[in-house]
């Protein structure tokens, strides 16, 4: 399971769709050779700061997932500061 902070569930679904996935049932995205189950998680709290969090379970061929996660990494990078 991979925890992702600061990316809303709807946006993660969009990112995965951009990478070739379709939502086959609520919270389940399937791509060519991989599957992702998504769900909201409890927000992460640091003092008064609250950061949204989702959990994603990826399954599939290891090489396929490695390529997928590399592409997803670039989509989820956040600038700031």
Phi and psi restraints in degrees (range 20) as a CNS / XPLOR table:
assign (resid 1 and name C) (resid 2 and name N)
       (resid 2 and name CA) (resid 2 and name C) 1.0 -114.5 20.0 2
assign (resid 2 and name N) (resid 2 and name CA)
       (resid 2 and name C) (resid 3 and name N) 1.0 126.8 20.0 2
assign (resid 2 and name C) (resid 3 and name N)
       (resid 3 and name CA) (resid 3 and name C) 1.0 -94.8 20.0 2
assign (resid 3 and name N) (resid 3 and name CA)
       (resid 3 and name C) (resid 4 and name N) 1.0 132.8 20.0 2
assign (resid 3 and name C) (resid 4 and name N)
       (resid 4 and name CA) (resid 4 and name C) 1.0 -123.9 20.0 2
assign (resid 4 and name N) (resid 4 and name CA)
       (resid 4 and name C) (resid 5 and name N) 1.0 127.0 20.0 2
assign (resid 4 and name C) (resid 5 and name N)
       (resid 5 and name CA) (resid 5 and name C) 1.0 -102.9 20.0 2
assign (resid 5 and name N) (resid 5 and name CA)
       (resid 5 and name C) (resid 6 and name N) 1.0 141.4 20.0 2
assign (resid 5 and name C) (resid 6 and name N)
       (resid 6 and name CA) (resid 6 and name C) 1.0 77.7 20.0 2
assign (resid 6 and name N) (resid 6 and name CA)
       (resid 6 and name C) (resid 7 and name N) 1.0 6.9 20.0 2
assign (resid 6 and name C) (resid 7 and name N)
       (resid 7 and name CA) (resid 7 and name C) 1.0 -117.5 20.0 2
assign (resid 7 and name N) (resid 7 and name CA)
       (resid 7 and name C) (resid 8 and name N) 1.0 115.6 20.0 2
assign (resid 7 and name C) (resid 8 and name N)
       (resid 8 and name CA) (resid 8 and name C) 1.0 -64.7 20.0 2
assign (resid 8 and name N) (resid 8 and name CA)
       (resid 8 and name C) (resid 9 and name N) 1.0 155.4 20.0 2
assign (resid 8 and name C) (resid 9 and name N)
       (resid 9 and name CA) (resid 9 and name C) 1.0 -56.4 20.0 2
assign (resid 9 and name N) (resid 9 and name CA)
       (resid 9 and name C) (resid 10 and name N) 1.0 -44.5 20.0 2
assign (resid 9 and name C) (resid 10 and name N)
       (resid 10 and name CA) (resid 10 and name C) 1.0 -62.4 20.0 2
assign (resid 10 and name N) (resid 10 and name CA)
       (resid 10 and name C) (resid 11 and name N) 1.0 -36.4 20.0 2
assign (resid 10 and name C) (resid 11 and name N)
       (resid 11 and name CA) (resid 11 and name C) 1.0 -72.9 20.0 2
assign (resid 11 and name N) (resid 11 and name CA)
       (resid 11 and name C) (resid 12 and name N) 1.0 -38.2 20.0 2
assign (resid 11 and name C) (resid 12 and name N)
       (resid 12 and name CA) (resid 12 and name C) 1.0 -62.3 20.0 2
assign (resid 12 and name N) (resid 12 and name CA)
       (resid 12 and name C) (resid 13 and name N) 1.0 -39.9 20.0 2
assign (resid 12 and name C) (resid 13 and name N)
       (resid 13 and name CA) (resid 13 and name C) 1.0 -61.5 20.0 2
assign (resid 13 and name N) (resid 13 and name CA)
       (resid 13 and name C) (resid 14 and name N) 1.0 -41.4 20.0 2
assign (resid 13 and name C) (resid 14 and name N)
       (resid 14 and name CA) (resid 14 and name C) 1.0 -61.5 20.0 2
assign (resid 14 and name N) (resid 14 and name CA)
       (resid 14 and name C) (resid 15 and name N) 1.0 -45.0 20.0 2
assign (resid 14 and name C) (resid 15 and name N)
       (resid 15 and name CA) (resid 15 and name C) 1.0 -59.0 20.0 2
assign (resid 15 and name N) (resid 15 and name CA)
       (resid 15 and name C) (resid 16 and name N) 1.0 -46.3 20.0 2
assign (resid 15 and name C) (resid 16 and name N)
       (resid 16 and name CA) (resid 16 and name C) 1.0 -66.8 20.0 2
assign (resid 16 and name N) (resid 16 and name CA)
       (resid 16 and name C) (resid 17 and name N) 1.0 -36.9 20.0 2
assign (resid 16 and name C) (resid 17 and name N)
       (resid 17 and name CA) (resid 17 and name C) 1.0 -63.2 20.0 2
assign (resid 17 and name N) (resid 17 and name CA)
       (resid 17 and name C) (resid 18 and name N) 1.0 -39.5 20.0 2
assign (resid 17 and name C) (resid 18 and name N)
       (resid 18 and name CA) (resid 18 and name C) 1.0 -60.9 20.0 2
assign (resid 18 and name N) (resid 18 and name CA)
       (resid 18 and name C) (resid 19 and name N) 1.0 -26.0 20.0 2
assign (resid 18 and name C) (resid 19 and name N)
       (resid 19 and name CA) (resid 19 and name C) 1.0 -93.8 20.0 2
assign (resid 19 and name N) (resid 19 and name CA)
       (resid 19 and name C) (resid 20 and name N) 1.0 12.7 20.0 2
assign (resid 19 and name C) (resid 20 and name N)
       (resid 20 and name CA) (resid 20 and name C) 1.0 102.7 20.0 2
assign (resid 20 and name N) (resid 20 and name CA)
       (resid 20 and name C) (resid 21 and name N) 1.0 6.1 20.0 2
assign (resid 20 and name C) (resid 21 and name N)
       (resid 21 and name CA) (resid 21 and name C) 1.0 -88.5 20.0 2
assign (resid 21 and name N) (resid 21 and name CA)
       (resid 21 and name C) (resid 22 and name N) 1.0 157.2 20.0 2
assign (resid 21 and name C) (resid 22 and name N)
       (resid 22 and name CA) (resid 22 and name C) 1.0 -127.5 20.0 2
assign (resid 22 and name N) (resid 22 and name CA)
       (resid 22 and name C) (resid 23 and name N) 1.0 147.7 20.0 2
assign (resid 22 and name C) (resid 23 and name N)
       (resid 23 and name CA) (resid 23 and name C) 1.0 -83.8 20.0 2
assign (resid 23 and name N) (resid 23 and name CA)
       (resid 23 and name C) (resid 24 and name N) 1.0 112.0 20.0 2
assign (resid 23 and name C) (resid 24 and name N)
       (resid 24 and name CA) (resid 24 and name C) 1.0 -89.5 20.0 2
assign (resid 24 and name N) (resid 24 and name CA)
       (resid 24 and name C) (resid 25 and name N) 1.0 -22.0 20.0 2
assign (resid 24 and name C) (resid 25 and name N)
       (resid 25 and name CA) (resid 25 and name C) 1.0 -159.4 20.0 2
assign (resid 25 and name N) (resid 25 and name CA)
       (resid 25 and name C) (resid 26 and name N) 1.0 163.6 20.0 2
assign (resid 25 and name C) (resid 26 and name N)
       (resid 26 and name CA) (resid 26 and name C) 1.0 -54.3 20.0 2
assign (resid 26 and name N) (resid 26 and name CA)
       (resid 26 and name C) (resid 27 and name N) 1.0 122.3 20.0 2
assign (resid 26 and name C) (resid 27 and name N)
       (resid 27 and name CA) (resid 27 and name C) 1.0 82.0 20.0 2
assign (resid 27 and name N) (resid 27 and name CA)
       (resid 27 and name C) (resid 28 and name N) 1.0 5.7 20.0 2
assign (resid 27 and name C) (resid 28 and name N)
       (resid 28 and name CA) (resid 28 and name C) 1.0 -123.6 20.0 2
assign (resid 28 and name N) (resid 28 and name CA)
       (resid 28 and name C) (resid 29 and name N) 1.0 120.4 20.0 2
assign (resid 28 and name C) (resid 29 and name N)
       (resid 29 and name CA) (resid 29 and name C) 1.0 -112.5 20.0 2
assign (resid 29 and name N) (resid 29 and name CA)
       (resid 29 and name C) (resid 30 and name N) 1.0 134.4 20.0 2
assign (resid 29 and name C) (resid 30 and name N)
       (resid 30 and name CA) (resid 30 and name C) 1.0 -122.7 20.0 2
assign (resid 30 and name N) (resid 30 and name CA)
       (resid 30 and name C) (resid 31 and name N) 1.0 131.9 20.0 2
assign (resid 30 and name C) (resid 31 and name N)
       (resid 31 and name CA) (resid 31 and name C) 1.0 -119.5 20.0 2
assign (resid 31 and name N) (resid 31 and name CA)
       (resid 31 and name C) (resid 32 and name N) 1.0 -173.0 20.0 2
assign (resid 31 and name C) (resid 32 and name N)
       (resid 32 and name CA) (resid 32 and name C) 1.0 -72.8 20.0 2
assign (resid 32 and name N) (resid 32 and name CA)
       (resid 32 and name C) (resid 33 and name N) 1.0 100.2 20.0 2
assign (resid 32 and name C) (resid 33 and name N)
       (resid 33 and name CA) (resid 33 and name C) 1.0 87.8 20.0 2
assign (resid 33 and name N) (resid 33 and name CA)
       (resid 33 and name C) (resid 34 and name N) 1.0 9.0 20.0 2
assign (resid 33 and name C) (resid 34 and name N)
       (resid 34 and name CA) (resid 34 and name C) 1.0 -149.5 20.0 2
assign (resid 34 and name N) (resid 34 and name CA)
       (resid 34 and name C) (resid 35 and name N) 1.0 164.2 20.0 2
assign (resid 34 and name C) (resid 35 and name N)
       (resid 35 and name CA) (resid 35 and name C) 1.0 -143.2 20.0 2
assign (resid 35 and name N) (resid 35 and name CA)
       (resid 35 and name C) (resid 36 and name N) 1.0 143.3 20.0 2
assign (resid 35 and name C) (resid 36 and name N)
       (resid 36 and name CA) (resid 36 and name C) 1.0 -132.1 20.0 2
assign (resid 36 and name N) (resid 36 and name CA)
       (resid 36 and name C) (resid 37 and name N) 1.0 127.4 20.0 2
assign (resid 36 and name C) (resid 37 and name N)
       (resid 37 and name CA) (resid 37 and name C) 1.0 -103.9 20.0 2
assign (resid 37 and name N) (resid 37 and name CA)
       (resid 37 and name C) (resid 38 and name N) 1.0 125.0 20.0 2
assign (resid 37 and name C) (resid 38 and name N)
       (resid 38 and name CA) (resid 38 and name C) 1.0 -117.7 20.0 2
assign (resid 38 and name N) (resid 38 and name CA)
       (resid 38 and name C) (resid 39 and name N) 1.0 146.4 20.0 2
assign (resid 38 and name C) (resid 39 and name N)
       (resid 39 and name CA) (resid 39 and name C) 1.0 -157.4 20.0 2
assign (resid 39 and name N) (resid 39 and name CA)
       (resid 39 and name C) (resid 40 and name N) 1.0 150.1 20.0 2
assign (resid 39 and name C) (resid 40 and name N)
       (resid 40 and name CA) (resid 40 and name C) 1.0 -70.8 20.0 2
assign (resid 40 and name N) (resid 40 and name CA)
       (resid 40 and name C) (resid 41 and name N) 1.0 149.3 20.0 2
assign (resid 40 and name C) (resid 41 and name N)
       (resid 41 and name CA) (resid 41 and name C) 1.0 -123.9 20.0 2
assign (resid 41 and name N) (resid 41 and name CA)
       (resid 41 and name C) (resid 42 and name N) 1.0 170.4 20.0 2
assign (resid 41 and name C) (resid 42 and name N)
       (resid 42 and name CA) (resid 42 and name C) 1.0 -61.4 20.0 2
assign (resid 42 and name N) (resid 42 and name CA)
       (resid 42 and name C) (resid 43 and name N) 1.0 138.3 20.0 2
assign (resid 42 and name C) (resid 43 and name N)
       (resid 43 and name CA) (resid 43 and name C) 1.0 -60.7 20.0 2
assign (resid 43 and name N) (resid 43 and name CA)
       (resid 43 and name C) (resid 44 and name N) 1.0 151.6 20.0 2
assign (resid 43 and name C) (resid 44 and name N)
       (resid 44 and name CA) (resid 44 and name C) 1.0 -89.5 20.0 2
assign (resid 44 and name N) (resid 44 and name CA)
       (resid 44 and name C) (resid 45 and name N) 1.0 129.0 20.0 2
assign (resid 44 and name C) (resid 45 and name N)
       (resid 45 and name CA) (resid 45 and name C) 1.0 -116.0 20.0 2
assign (resid 45 and name N) (resid 45 and name CA)
       (resid 45 and name C) (resid 46 and name N) 1.0 129.5 20.0 2
assign (resid 45 and name C) (resid 46 and name N)
       (resid 46 and name CA) (resid 46 and name C) 1.0 -128.4 20.0 2
assign (resid 46 and name N) (resid 46 and name CA)
       (resid 46 and name C) (resid 47 and name N) 1.0 98.5 20.0 2
assign (resid 46 and name C) (resid 47 and name N)
       (resid 47 and name CA) (resid 47 and name C) 1.0 60.3 20.0 2
assign (resid 47 and name N) (resid 47 and name CA)
       (resid 47 and name C) (resid 48 and name N) 1.0 -123.5 20.0 2
assign (resid 47 and name C) (resid 48 and name N)
       (resid 48 and name CA) (resid 48 and name C) 1.0 -89.1 20.0 2
assign (resid 48 and name N) (resid 48 and name CA)
       (resid 48 and name C) (resid 49 and name N) 1.0 -5.0 20.0 2
assign (resid 48 and name C) (resid 49 and name N)
       (resid 49 and name CA) (resid 49 and name C) 1.0 -84.3 20.0 2
assign (resid 49 and name N) (resid 49 and name CA)
       (resid 49 and name C) (resid 50 and name N) 1.0 131.7 20.0 2
assign (resid 49 and name C) (resid 50 and name N)
       (resid 50 and name CA) (resid 50 and name C) 1.0 -122.9 20.0 2
assign (resid 50 and name N) (resid 50 and name CA)
       (resid 50 and name C) (resid 51 and name N) 1.0 124.2 20.0 2
assign (resid 50 and name C) (resid 51 and name N)
       (resid 51 and name CA) (resid 51 and name C) 1.0 -117.1 20.0 2
assign (resid 51 and name N) (resid 51 and name CA)
       (resid 51 and name C) (resid 52 and name N) 1.0 127.3 20.0 2
assign (resid 51 and name C) (resid 52 and name N)
       (resid 52 and name CA) (resid 52 and name C) 1.0 -64.2 20.0 2
assign (resid 52 and name N) (resid 52 and name CA)
       (resid 52 and name C) (resid 53 and name N) 1.0 154.9 20.0 2
assign (resid 52 and name C) (resid 53 and name N)
       (resid 53 and name CA) (resid 53 and name C) 1.0 -147.3 20.0 2
assign (resid 53 and name N) (resid 53 and name CA)
       (resid 53 and name C) (resid 54 and name N) 1.0 140.9 20.0 2
assign (resid 53 and name C) (resid 54 and name N)
       (resid 54 and name CA) (resid 54 and name C) 1.0 -126.4 20.0 2
assign (resid 54 and name N) (resid 54 and name CA)
       (resid 54 and name C) (resid 55 and name N) 1.0 160.9 20.0 2
assign (resid 54 and name C) (resid 55 and name N)
       (resid 55 and name CA) (resid 55 and name C) 1.0 -118.7 20.0 2
assign (resid 55 and name N) (resid 55 and name CA)
       (resid 55 and name C) (resid 56 and name N) 1.0 136.8 20.0 2
assign (resid 55 and name C) (resid 56 and name N)
       (resid 56 and name CA) (resid 56 and name C) 1.0 -130.4 20.0 2
assign (resid 56 and name N) (resid 56 and name CA)
       (resid 56 and name C) (resid 57 and name N) 1.0 126.7 20.0 2
assign (resid 56 and name C) (resid 57 and name N)
       (resid 57 and name CA) (resid 57 and name C) 1.0 -104.6 20.0 2
assign (resid 57 and name N) (resid 57 and name CA)
       (resid 57 and name C) (resid 58 and name N) 1.0 116.8 20.0 2
assign (resid 57 and name C) (resid 58 and name N)
       (resid 58 and name CA) (resid 58 and name C) 1.0 -100.6 20.0 2
assign (resid 58 and name N) (resid 58 and name CA)
       (resid 58 and name C) (resid 59 and name N) 1.0 137.0 20.0 2
assign (resid 58 and name C) (resid 59 and name N)
       (resid 59 and name CA) (resid 59 and name C) 1.0 -133.1 20.0 2
assign (resid 59 and name N) (resid 59 and name CA)
       (resid 59 and name C) (resid 60 and name N) 1.0 150.3 20.0 2
assign (resid 59 and name C) (resid 60 and name N)
       (resid 60 and name CA) (resid 60 and name C) 1.0 148.7 20.0 2
assign (resid 60 and name N) (resid 60 and name CA)
       (resid 60 and name C) (resid 61 and name N) 1.0 -176.4 20.0 2
assign (resid 60 and name C) (resid 61 and name N)
       (resid 61 and name CA) (resid 61 and name C) 1.0 -61.3 20.0 2
assign (resid 61 and name N) (resid 61 and name CA)
       (resid 61 and name C) (resid 62 and name N) 1.0 136.7 20.0 2
assign (resid 61 and name C) (resid 62 and name N)
       (resid 62 and name CA) (resid 62 and name C) 1.0 -57.1 20.0 2
assign (resid 62 and name N) (resid 62 and name CA)
       (resid 62 and name C) (resid 63 and name N) 1.0 -44.4 20.0 2
assign (resid 62 and name C) (resid 63 and name N)
       (resid 63 and name CA) (resid 63 and name C) 1.0 -66.3 20.0 2
assign (resid 63 and name N) (resid 63 and name CA)
       (resid 63 and name C) (resid 64 and name N) 1.0 -39.4 20.0 2
assign (resid 63 and name C) (resid 64 and name N)
       (resid 64 and name CA) (resid 64 and name C) 1.0 -64.5 20.0 2
assign (resid 64 and name N) (resid 64 and name CA)
       (resid 64 and name C) (resid 65 and name N) 1.0 -44.3 20.0 2
assign (resid 64 and name C) (resid 65 and name N)
       (resid 65 and name CA) (resid 65 and name C) 1.0 -64.8 20.0 2
assign (resid 65 and name N) (resid 65 and name CA)
       (resid 65 and name C) (resid 66 and name N) 1.0 -37.4 20.0 2
assign (resid 65 and name C) (resid 66 and name N)
       (resid 66 and name CA) (resid 66 and name C) 1.0 -60.5 20.0 2
assign (resid 66 and name N) (resid 66 and name CA)
       (resid 66 and name C) (resid 67 and name N) 1.0 -45.1 20.0 2
assign (resid 66 and name C) (resid 67 and name N)
       (resid 67 and name CA) (resid 67 and name C) 1.0 -65.7 20.0 2
assign (resid 67 and name N) (resid 67 and name CA)
       (resid 67 and name C) (resid 68 and name N) 1.0 -42.5 20.0 2
assign (resid 67 and name C) (resid 68 and name N)
       (resid 68 and name CA) (resid 68 and name C) 1.0 -60.8 20.0 2
assign (resid 68 and name N) (resid 68 and name CA)
       (resid 68 and name C) (resid 69 and name N) 1.0 -47.9 20.0 2
assign (resid 68 and name C) (resid 69 and name N)
       (resid 69 and name CA) (resid 69 and name C) 1.0 -66.9 20.0 2
assign (resid 69 and name N) (resid 69 and name CA)
       (resid 69 and name C) (resid 70 and name N) 1.0 -31.3 20.0 2
assign (resid 69 and name C) (resid 70 and name N)
       (resid 70 and name CA) (resid 70 and name C) 1.0 -64.0 20.0 2
assign (resid 70 and name N) (resid 70 and name CA)
       (resid 70 and name C) (resid 71 and name N) 1.0 -46.4 20.0 2
assign (resid 70 and name C) (resid 71 and name N)
       (resid 71 and name CA) (resid 71 and name C) 1.0 -65.9 20.0 2
assign (resid 71 and name N) (resid 71 and name CA)
       (resid 71 and name C) (resid 72 and name N) 1.0 -40.3 20.0 2
assign (resid 71 and name C) (resid 72 and name N)
       (resid 72 and name CA) (resid 72 and name C) 1.0 -65.5 20.0 2
assign (resid 72 and name N) (resid 72 and name CA)
       (resid 72 and name C) (resid 73 and name N) 1.0 -36.2 20.0 2
assign (resid 72 and name C) (resid 73 and name N)
       (resid 73 and name CA) (resid 73 and name C) 1.0 -55.4 20.0 2
assign (resid 73 and name N) (resid 73 and name CA)
       (resid 73 and name C) (resid 74 and name N) 1.0 -44.8 20.0 2
assign (resid 73 and name C) (resid 74 and name N)
       (resid 74 and name CA) (resid 74 and name C) 1.0 -67.4 20.0 2
assign (resid 74 and name N) (resid 74 and name CA)
       (resid 74 and name C) (resid 75 and name N) 1.0 -31.6 20.0 2
assign (resid 74 and name C) (resid 75 and name N)
       (resid 75 and name CA) (resid 75 and name C) 1.0 -73.8 20.0 2
assign (resid 75 and name N) (resid 75 and name CA)
       (resid 75 and name C) (resid 76 and name N) 1.0 -31.0 20.0 2
assign (resid 75 and name C) (resid 76 and name N)
       (resid 76 and name CA) (resid 76 and name C) 1.0 -95.5 20.0 2
assign (resid 76 and name N) (resid 76 and name CA)
       (resid 76 and name C) (resid 77 and name N) 1.0 -0.1 20.0 2
assign (resid 76 and name C) (resid 77 and name N)
       (resid 77 and name CA) (resid 77 and name C) 1.0 -64.5 20.0 2
assign (resid 77 and name N) (resid 77 and name CA)
       (resid 77 and name C) (resid 78 and name N) 1.0 138.8 20.0 2
assign (resid 77 and name C) (resid 78 and name N)
       (resid 78 and name CA) (resid 78 and name C) 1.0 -121.5 20.0 2
assign (resid 78 and name N) (resid 78 and name CA)
       (resid 78 and name C) (resid 79 and name N) 1.0 132.3 20.0 2
assign (resid 78 and name C) (resid 79 and name N)
       (resid 79 and name CA) (resid 79 and name C) 1.0 -92.0 20.0 2
assign (resid 79 and name N) (resid 79 and name CA)
       (resid 79 and name C) (resid 80 and name N) 1.0 169.8 20.0 2
assign (resid 79 and name C) (resid 80 and name N)
       (resid 80 and name CA) (resid 80 and name C) 1.0 156.2 20.0 2
assign (resid 80 and name N) (resid 80 and name CA)
       (resid 80 and name C) (resid 81 and name N) 1.0 171.8 20.0 2
